[in-house]
Amino acid sequence: MDEGIPVRVITGGEERIIEVEPGANLRDSLLEHDLPVYGTLSQYANCGGRGLCSTCTVEVAPAPEPTHWHDAAAVRFGYPRLSCCIEVKESMTVRLLDKHVWGQVFPRQLSPD
């Protein structure tokens, strides 16, 4: 059996490393580790990982090439990536986003310099 791939997950002010099976779906892996991929409403009403509803968005680095049309559009227009469309093939850092309404992500407040 292959060893798990370390995935660094940042949520709020906390950081955690999870082990993910090579080739596993990122969304499914995050949910298996009780990590909040969805917002308050979208945790109950979402597309189930089919890449249609855009509610499982995350920031990821290094960002893998998109393999799904919806995820490719997110890359093209600079939106967060869909965790349901990412296959874990290498170590990565994933930032879970604060979601307020449906899958809506509010822009970050920049601190004054």
N, C-alpha and C positions, 0 to 999 in steps of 0.2 A: 504494500500500500504506500502511495506517495505521502510525503510529509505535507502538512498544511502550509499555505502561503500566509505570511503575516500581513495583516491589514490594520493599519493604524486608523482608528476612528475618533474623530473629535466631535463632541456634542456639548454645546454650552461651553463651560469652562473646563470640562473634563476630557481626558484622553484615555483611550483603552486600545489594547492590541488584541485582535481576535485571530484565530487560525481558520483559514478558509480552504476547503478542498480545491485543488487545481481544476479549473474549468467550471466552477460553481457560479451560479448567478449571484451578483452582488446584492440585489434586493432580498432574495431569499435568505442569503447568509446573514444579512443584517437583522432580519426579522427573527431568524433562529437564535440569535444572540440577544433578543429582546431590546434591540436598538430602534428608536423611533424614526422610521422612514417617512411616515405620514403625519399630517396635521390632525387636529382634533376631529374634524368631520370626515376627512378622506380615509382615516383608518377603518371606517365602516363602509364607505362607498368609494370604491376604486376599481380599476379595470382588472385587478388580479395579476398584474405583471405582464400585460400584453403590449405595453408601450403605447397606450392610447390616451390615458387621462392626464399625464404629466404631473402626478401628485407625489411621486417617489423620487423627486429630484435631489441631487447631492452635488457637492463640489468634489472633484477627484483629481489627484495628481500622483504620478504622471497619468494624463488622460489617454486612455486607449482609443484607437480609431473606432468611430461609430460603425455598427453593423446593421442598424435599424433606421428606417427612413425618418422616424420621429426624432431619434437621437441625433441623426445627422443634421436635422434642422436646428436643434438646440445648439450644436457646435457652430453652425454657420452664423447664427444670430447672437451668439454669446450668452445663451441661457445655461443654467445648471444642467448637468447630465441626468439622464433617467437611469436610476440604479437597476431597474428591471431589464435594461438593455446592455448591461455591462457584464462580461464574462471575466472572472478573476483568473488571470494568467501569470501575474507577477505581483510583487509587493507594491502596495499603494497606500496613499493617505486619503481618507474620505472624511469630508466635513458634512455633518448632518445640519440641515438648515432649519431655522425657525419658521414654521408655517402657521399662518394665522387664520386664513379663510380658505377653505378647500385646499388647493396646493399652492396658494399664493405665497410668494416669498417677498418680503419687504426689503428694499435696498438697505444696505448697511449704512449706519451713520458714520461719516468720516470725522475723526477727531481733529480739531483745529491745531495747526502747527505752531 
